[in-house]
Amino acid sequence: MLGLTVVEVAKELGITPRTVFRMLKDGRLTGEKVPMPCGKENYIWIIDPLSVVRLQVKKEMKGGKD
């Protein structure tokens, strides 16, 4: 899956990475855990760019409020 990292989504939406994780958990964003071949982290989240766009459009339709 091609997508965005948690940090990229946080910057794009103007929110914290922790909020991105909450949005993944409650289903506002969709993504998948991708295993890392080595290093400190066991996996990273790759987030579906379309789910980010849907959030942005929804926010704009509400007048900028989430």
Summary of the structure (lengths in Angstrom):
residues: 66
radius of gyration: 12.5
end to end distance: 26.7
largest distance: 43.4
contacts: 157
relative contact order: 0.22
helix: 47%
strand: 17%
